[in-house]
Amino acid sequence: MQTGSAISLAALIFAEDASSRLGPAVVSFLLGSLIVSVVMALRSNFTTMVASANSSVTVVVAALAVRLLDDVADDKAVTVAAFVAIATVVSSILTYLMGKFEMGELVRFVPFPVIGGYVAGTGWLMLDGGMRVVLNRGVGLFTADLFTAEFAQFWVPGVLLALTIVFIPGATKPSALIVLAIVGFHLVVQMTSDLDSVEANGWLLGPLPDSSGLGILSPNDLQAVDWGAIARATPGIAAVTVISIVGLLLNITGVEAEMGENVDVDHELRLSGGASIASGLVGGTVGYVGIGQTLLARRLHTSSRMVSLAFVAIALTTILAGPEVLGALPRFVAGALVMAPGLALLQRWFVDGILKGSSTDRVLTVVIPVTMGFFGVLEGVGLGIAIAAGLFVIRYASLNPVRLETTGATMRSNLDRDADDVALLKIEGASTLILGLGGFLFFGTAARVGHRVRAALESEQEIHDIILDFRQVTGIDSSAEAELQRLLRRCEQHDAHLHFSDLRPALLESMAANGHHDRIFPDLDRALESVEEKLLADRPHDMSTSTDTGLAPALAAHFETIDVEAGTNIITALEHGSPLFLVQSGTFTVWVPNTSRARRLRRVAPGAFLGEVGFFTGDAATATVTADSDAVLLKMDHATFDQLTESQPAVAWQLTQLILQRTARRLASTNALVNDLLR
């Protein structure tokens, strides 16, 4: 199968006006396929893997070569050979680089209708190309006289053989059918006619020109190449690359699924790309793992190395036998070897795309192959790329970029406040809308954010402040920036203030340049603190100077008073044995230092306990606590608490209750926030 396929693919490309190079091309295709087969068998991560010249890619090259021939006046065969070599090497280099930079997983993001369309379009091109090989008249499926006796006698046996190969089960059946078809054909010829007559009537691949040399272009050949036509055909290389990479990744994932193995996709890309570069340099075509051949080898319990060694022996024997033996391959067999994988691709497309797909997917999977069949490969590939981009935009835009939606009544800053302030914020905080955004913001997703903000402003609930948190936003485009500017103006019209937190550097510069410094905060916590201070403006007081700790005199007597300078760490993360602190005056920040960006967990004011978790559990401190200003602390060590528990259990219980009450308040606030996150 590998040998026959390589010969058939050469015959597919170098036909009619390019047939003068068919002999050398057959040798080059065999050698190129041999290189790919051996390299892949020795280096692939699959336990069993068979690779050779790939039909789906080569048939695209053939379709592009047909278009190229119409643009070349002289030396058409040499120009086609140059185009095949360039397309093979360039697409293989790009395949290798895709694996080198670990981009193989990107194919998982290609919409199924696009992949299905490429599969169907390639399958259709294979059917058409196989028909051209069989008929050898430059005509394919779109031939007015296709069903006349003159044409039918050639293509009917090829189509029947291809159908039998694809649809009749049996592990050894494909290879056996090909051998039987070749041997049976020649037996009939010996009994009823002679080889020269059959060859003259167009039944054989021959007569081939001298195939003693490779299909590598000589310096004289290069001078005869129509480089202008090659330049005009370069967009076709992009099509070859797309089909090559998509086809390879589909084959890899298909073999993975059938064999129950997981392999490094990027490794296989690098391996296939490198082997195909070598194939292109000797005049061959792109090659990579074949699903049918690999599964056939597995069902026959044959190692891939043995298959490759057998292919080396058969290919070299075929080459050494000369043009007489190569030309004796019946055209209907050569055509069947091209049509069979095309039928298999169409079968997969029909089952997965038409029978199982949604109505939208069905339409899209039909549009691409119809375009490729009626208008050309480049047009079909271009349409596929456009559809993929369009589907991505539409589907991504349908995602809700608002990952969190809550109000200031539920979510508060990490600044500890007294009970009266907390009670007031539970009421007044409802006028603050908090939206946590995520993903990439562009015109589609930004419009959804704008719609939500406008709905809030126009609702019955009076909104005075809106905070947009960008911590989980991965990027933003210019259209989204424009939408934010519109939201700023809309908020001003409704006497509301729009605030931003955790902006990316580029957007931070843009917003600052437009005079919105006072609306920008480094994180959500500080944005909340600013809005809360505005809500509490009618209750002016400086919490940092307060000395009300809430301790009864009998309990306060057991604490030691200490002075702390600004910037002092009273608790360090991961340290054990921290005492219990109670803030009498000043403020402190609780933060995690071992992250990529230190983030404030909590800002505490007088009356707050510090270190209570480690004090009671004995665990290491989970965060660092730093004094924001000069402060006064009340301190109790473990020995004092143990003594208090033994001598005055009622007083110790009073301290425990006080800590539990303040911890419970924070826990209740956290639970309310979690409920908002789960909505």
C-alpha positions, 0 to 999 in steps of 0.5 A: 500500500505504501509503495503503490500510494507513493507511485499513485501520488506522483502520477496524480501531480505529474500528469498531462503537460507535466508527465515528462518528469513522472519517472524521476518523480516516482523515484523521488516520491518513493525515496521521500516516503521511505525517509518519512516511514523510517524516521517516524517508525524509529522516533515516534512516541506511538508504540505502533506507527506507520507513516509515508507520503500523505494523500490528503496533502499531496492531493491539495498540491496536485490541485494547485499544480493544475491551476499553476499549469494554466499560468505557465507557457513553457517548461511546465513539468519543471515549474510544477516540480519546483512548486512541489518542492517549495510547497513541501519544504516550506509547509514542512518547516512551518510544521516543524516550527509549530512543534518547536514552539509547542503550538500543537494544542492549538488545533483543539481550538479549531471549531469542528465545522471547520475541521469537518469541512477541511476533511470533506473538501480534501476527501472530495479532491482525492476522489477527483484526483483519483479519477484523473489518475484513472482516466489520464485525460485531465478530467475528473468528476465533473466530466459530461461524458463520465458515464459513457462506455469510453470513460466508464471502462476505466473508472468503474474498476477503480471506484469499485476497488476503492469502495471495497478497500474502504467498506469491506472489513478485514485486517489483511484485505487492503493489501491483499486486494491491491495485490490481487487486482494487479496480478489478476489484471496482468493475467487477463492481459496475458490471456486476452491481449498483449502489454503493449496494446493495453499500455497504448490504450491507457490502462497502465501508468506507463510508458514512463520516461527514464527514471534512473535519476531523482526528481531533484532539479538541476541548475539548468532546470532551475533556469527553466522554471517560470518563477513568476508563476511560482510567485503568483502561486505562493498563496497556495503554500499557505493552503498546503500548510493548513491542510498539512497541519490540520491533517497531521493533528487529526491523524495523531488524535485519531490514532490516540483515540483508536490505540488508547495512547497519549503522545506529545503532539508537539514532538510528533509535529517536529518529527513529521516536519523534519522528516518531510523537509528531508523528503522535499529536498529529494523531490518527495512530498509531505508525509506523516502518520497514517490512521488506516496503515497504523491500525492495519499494522496493529491488527496484524500484530506487526511492529512499525519498524518491521513495516518500515524495513519491508517498505525499504526493501520493496521500494528499493526493489521497485526503483531498481527494477526500472521504468518498465516495472513501475509503468506496469501498475494499472491506472485503476489501481493507482487511482483507487489508492488515491480515492480510497483515503478520500472515501474514508475521509468523506465517510468520517465527515458524513458520520461525524458532521452530518449525522451527529452535528447540529443544523448550523454545523451541518451547513458550515461543514458543507460550505467549505468542501463545496467551495473547494470543489467548485471554486478552488483550494485557496478559496476553500481554505480561506473560507475555512479560516474566515469561518473559524475566526467568525465562530470564535468571535461569536462564541467568545462574545457569547461568554459572560465576562462578568465573573463576579457581581455583588454589592458593597452590602455583601463585599467589604474591604479588608479594613476592620471596622467597628460594629456601627460602621459595619451596620451602616455599610450593610445598608448603604453598601447596596448603592455600590455595584461591584463587577469582577471581569475576566477573559479578553475584553473586545467589542463583543464582551465589552458590550455585555459589560456596558449593557450590565452597567447601563441596566444597573444605572436604570434600575430601581435600585439607586447606584452611586458607585460602580467598581470594575475589577480587572484582576482576571482580565487577560487583555483588552482591545481599543474597542473595549477601551472606547466602551469604557470611556462611554460608560464613564460618560453614562455614569456621570449622566446618572450622577454615579462614579465609575472606579477601576481596579487592577488595570493592566499597564497599557490600560492604566496609562490610557485611563490616566492619560484621560484624567481619571487618576482618582478613579484608578486603584491598585486592587479591589480592596483599596477601591472598596475602602475608598468607596466605604470611606465616602459612604461613612463620610457623615461619621467623621472619626480617625479610627487609628487614634481610637483606644476603645478595645472593648476589654473589661478592666479585669481582662485588660489587666492581663495584657502587656502594653507595647509601643510599635514603630511604623513599618515594624513586622509584629508577625512574620509568615511561617513563624511559630509561637506568635503571641496574641495581640490586640490593637489599641491605637494605630492601624496594621496591614495583613499581607502575603509576601510570597506571591508574585504580587504582594496582596493585602489580606486585611487592614486592621484598626483599634479593637482588632485581634492579631495572631489569634489563629496561630495562638489557639492552633499552634500552627505557623503564621499564614501572613505577615502583619506590618504596622502602618503607623506608630501604634500601641498594642496589647500583648498576651503570651501563651504562658499568661493565657494558660495561667489565666485559664487555670486561675480565672476561667471565667475571665479566660472564657470572656476573652475567648468569646470576644475573639469568637464574636469578632471572627464570626462577623468576618466569617458571616461577611465571607459566607455572604460573598461566597453566595454571590460568587456561586450565583 
